[in-house]
Amino acid sequence: MSRRVLVVGAGIAGLATARALGSLGIAADVVERRADRPASGFGLNLPGNAVRALSRLGVDRPLTEAGVPVVRREYRSASGRLLFGVDEAAFWTGIAPSVCVRHGVVLDALAQGIEVRRGVACGRVTVEDHGVRVGLSDGSEEVYDFLVGADGVHSAVRSGALPGAPVSSLMTTGCWRFVTADPGVDCWTAWTGHGVTLLLIPVAPGEVYGYAASNRAAAAVDEPGWLGRAFAAFPAPAVKAVDQVLEGDPTPYYSRVEEVRMPTWHRGRMVVIGDAAHATGPVWAQGAAMALEDALVLADLLARRDDWSTVGAEWEDSRRTRVAHVQAATDRMSRLAGLPGWVSHSVAPLAGPRAYRATYGPLRTDPLAG
Ligand SMILES: Cc1cc2nc3c(=O)[nH]c(=O)nc-3n(C[C@H](O)[C@H](O)[C@H](O)COP(=O)(O)OP(=O)(O)OC[C@H]3O[C@@H](n4cnc5c(N)ncnc54)[C@H](O)[C@@H]3O)c2cc1C
């Protein structure tokens, strides 16, 4: 008799898991709380290891066609002075190109051929000796041979069965995001100074994705007027992008930035993956990459093992070091960004390129090789 897997959540982690399992001959039920299909969303900065994982899932082509390759990064001060640049294309040569693309493009590509029961939320989860009993919002209750909680930062699967809860990110309490007409940037460009950061990345022909945040936890940033005040003295492209979104083209979106750090990601035949297990501030843009790698490694183990009772522990074992590396690099950079501008800017020309190589270097290795 074929064994049954339930994937909770049709975000990047859940869809990637269902897709990876399907390619290895394991069918999975997927339930998603949201009834509607997601909108196009904001930009996703996908470094080479994320694009390599998407390529393994057979969906890199739509992304590289719809998105924009990230060829170069420039870190600048609030006055526009170049602190350091990174030749991103050269760094990821031999792995996969970095790309920036709308979140919805990634979800649509991963969802091709995957059946999702939309408008169905996971409720009560009970881990039993030989499976996991799951209660769903449509009133059904079933026992699955394996449960994958891919239900994001506020995971219901996690809260019912594992210790761990979201906390505010060290980098910032919240941020503004938008997509707007390109104000004149030709590459990934971040300006930092006076305790704030604005990042613009080309995301589609003629469009940039914008991310704006304060590094100071106490600052009242959650009303749009803050954007205009915080970046008024920044270089022309930054001011133009902010003016465009404040004029409603389109309206910017504010959200909290939260992290999840947990002592364990599995219990019996149940795991949490992606943001449900290890949401991390987007300092190094590794959220999608870690979720995709989680999915690939988990599917590989489920396909290779006859006994699924040990897969959770084995999967966690093979993912911990890599995720801990990203979390530690995120904390280091968040602390640096919290220093006064004159301090962080004076060390940036040397420390910046070094931090980039130290963070991404280990992620060039193949997550399935370990
Ligand atoms: C401000 C910001 C900027 C970011 N920028 C980047 C970036 O540039 N690059 C990058 O790689 N990452 C970035 N990330 C992180 C990235 O978006 C995530 O890590 C990635 O999308 C993986 O998400 P996920 O699939 O684990 O969770 P989610 O995307 O949250 O998906 C979870 C899904 O589960 C569903 N769900 C929730 N509860 C239930 C339930 N009880 N039952 C059924 N379904 C449920 C939700 O509706 C959702 O569809 C950013 C994050 C933030 C906050």
The ligand as an SDF file (V2000), in Angstrom:
LIG
                    3D

 53 58  0  0  0  0  0  0  0  0999 V2000
   10.4990   41.5240    4.3420 C   0  0  0  0  0  0  0  0  0  0  0  0
   10.9230   40.2040    3.7990 C   0  0  0  0  0  0  0  0  0  0  0  0
   11.7070   40.1490    2.6670 C   0  0  0  0  0  0  0  0  0  0  0  0
   12.1420   38.9150    2.1940 C   0  0  0  0  0  0  0  0  0  0  0  0
   12.9470   38.8980    1.0940 N   0  0  0  0  0  0  0  0  0  0  0  0
   13.4390   37.7090    0.6660 C   0  0  0  0  0  0  0  0  0  0  0  0
   14.2970   37.6660   -0.4720 C   0  0  0  0  0  0  0  0  0  0  0  0
   14.6010   38.6770   -1.1030 O   0  0  0  0  0  0  0  0  0  0  0  0
   14.7920   36.4440   -0.8440 N   0  0  0  0  0  0  0  0  0  0  0  0
   14.4570   35.2870   -0.1690 C   0  0  0  0  0  0  0  0  0  0  0  0
   14.9310   34.2030   -0.5390 O   0  0  0  0  0  0  0  0  0  0  0  0
   13.6210   35.3080    0.8790 N   0  0  0  0  0  0  0  0  0  0  0  0
   13.1020   36.4870    1.3110 C   0  0  0  0  0  0  0  0  0  0  0  0
   12.2360   36.4990    2.3610 N   0  0  0  0  0  0  0  0  0  0  0  0
   11.8430   35.2110    2.9990 C   0  0  0  0  0  0  0  0  0  0  0  0
   10.9910   34.3510    2.0650 C   0  0  0  0  0  0  0  0  0  0  0  0
    9.8830   35.0700    1.5860 O   0  0  0  0  0  0  0  0  0  0  0  0
   10.5520   33.0410    2.7550 C   0  0  0  0  0  0  0  0  0  0  0  0
   11.6140   32.5140    3.4960 O   0  0  0  0  0  0  0  0  0  0  0  0
   10.1190   32.0280    1.6990 C   0  0  0  0  0  0  0  0  0  0  0  0
    9.0790   32.5500    0.9320 O   0  0  0  0  0  0  0  0  0  0  0  0
    9.7280   30.6570    2.2760 C   0  0  0  0  0  0  0  0  0  0  0  0
    8.4720   30.7090    2.8250 O   0  0  0  0  0  0  0  0  0  0  0  0
    7.6210   29.4270    3.2920 P   0  0  0  0  0  0  0  0  0  0  0  0
    7.0850   28.6990    2.1310 O   0  0  0  0  0  0  0  0  0  0  0  0
    8.4150   28.6710    4.2930 O   0  0  0  0  0  0  0  0  0  0  0  0
    6.4640   30.1720    4.0970 O   0  0  0  0  0  0  0  0  0  0  0  0
    5.2740   31.0880    3.5290 P   0  0  0  0  0  0  0  0  0  0  0  0
    5.6340   31.8140    2.3070 O   0  0  0  0  0  0  0  0  0  0  0  0
    4.7990   31.8960    4.6840 O   0  0  0  0  0  0  0  0  0  0  0  0
    4.1710   30.0160    3.1450 O   0  0  0  0  0  0  0  0  0  0  0  0
    3.3760   29.3870    4.1180 C   0  0  0  0  0  0  0  0  0  0  0  0
    2.0410   29.0180    3.5020 C   0  0  0  0  0  0  0  0  0  0  0  0
    1.2990   28.2620    4.4640 O   0  0  0  0  0  0  0  0  0  0  0  0
   -0.0320   28.7430    4.4940 C   0  0  0  0  0  0  0  0  0  0  0  0
   -0.5710   28.4370    5.8350 N   0  0  0  0  0  0  0  0  0  0  0  0
   -0.3220   29.0710    6.9980 C   0  0  0  0  0  0  0  0  0  0  0  0
   -0.9590   28.4780    8.0040 N   0  0  0  0  0  0  0  0  0  0  0  0
   -1.6410   27.4390    7.4750 C   0  0  0  0  0  0  0  0  0  0  0  0
   -2.4940   26.4210    8.0170 C   0  0  0  0  0  0  0  0  0  0  0  0
   -2.7800   26.3640    9.3390 N   0  0  0  0  0  0  0  0  0  0  0  0
   -3.0160   25.4910    7.1860 N   0  0  0  0  0  0  0  0  0  0  0  0
   -2.7480   25.5200    5.8410 C   0  0  0  0  0  0  0  0  0  0  0  0
   -1.9420   26.4550    5.2830 N   0  0  0  0  0  0  0  0  0  0  0  0
   -1.4010   27.3900    6.0870 C   0  0  0  0  0  0  0  0  0  0  0  0
    0.1040   30.2320    4.2140 C   0  0  0  0  0  0  0  0  0  0  0  0
   -1.1120   30.7860    3.7500 O   0  0  0  0  0  0  0  0  0  0  0  0
    1.2150   30.2380    3.1480 C   0  0  0  0  0  0  0  0  0  0  0  0
    0.7000   30.0950    1.8430 O   0  0  0  0  0  0  0  0  0  0  0  0
   11.7680   37.7240    2.8620 C   0  0  0  0  0  0  0  0  0  0  0  0
   10.9560   37.7690    3.9900 C   0  0  0  0  0  0  0  0  0  0  0  0
   10.5360   39.0050    4.4660 C   0  0  0  0  0  0  0  0  0  0  0  0
    9.6600   39.0460    5.7020 C   0  0  0  0  0  0  0  0  0  0  0  0
  1  2  1  0
  2  3  1  0
  2 52  2  0
  3  4  2  0
  4  5  1  0
  4 50  1  0
  5  6  2  0
  6  7  1  0
  6 13  1  0
  7  8  2  0
  7  9  1  0
  9 10  1  0
 10 11  2  0
 10 12  1  0
 12 13  2  0
 13 14  1  0
 14 15  1  0
 14 50  1  0
 15 16  1  0
 16 17  1  0
 16 18  1  0
 18 19  1  0
 18 20  1  0
 20 21  1  0
 20 22  1  0
 22 23  1  0
 23 24  1  0
 24 25  2  0
 24 26  1  0
 24 27  1  0
 27 28  1  0
 28 29  2  0
 28 30  1  0
 28 31  1  0
 31 32  1  0
 32 33  1  0
 33 34  1  0
 33 48  1  0
 34 35  1  0
 35 36  1  0
 35 46  1  0
 36 37  1  0
 36 45  1  0
 37 38  2  0
 38 39  1  0
 39 40  1  0
 39 45  2  0
 40 41  1  0
 40 42  2  0
 42 43  1  0
 43 44  2  0
 44 45  1  0
 46 47  1  0
 46 48  1  0
 48 49  1  0
 50 51  2  0
 51 52  1  0
 52 53  1  0
M  END
$$$$
